[in-house]
Amino acid sequence: MQKEFTCAMEKGEVWWGGAVMDGVDMPLNEQSDYTLDCIVNETYNQVNGLFTSSLGRYIYVDGEFVLTVKKGVMRFSALTGEVDFQSGYENLRGAFRAGYQKHCV
């Protein structure tokens, strides 16, 4: 069963995460038009489901997903696994550390 999760970016907020080779597209912002398909990865690209925000929020997708970013809205369509959204951290570093400790260690 596919799970949908949508996150609207806050004013001035930017996000990092996803695929290593897409680093040139980072950070994602209100003007970004970006798609990341983590269901079928036919490249040598390394992918991680942890996305962190400059305003102390994170989203972690555990499993296969497609991310679409358009007009300041991040839409995750998770084919497998769960989506974990957390906020309230002081900054990007706090959000990254919390997400990494919970999901990547």
Beta strands, then each sheet from edge to edge (+ up, - down):
strand 1: 3-8
strand 2: 15-19
strand 3: 34-37
strand 4: 47-53
strand 5: 58-61
strand 6: 65-70
strand 7: 73-78
strand 8: 83-86
sheet 1: 1+ 7- 6+ 3-
sheet 2: 2+ 4- 5+ 8-
end
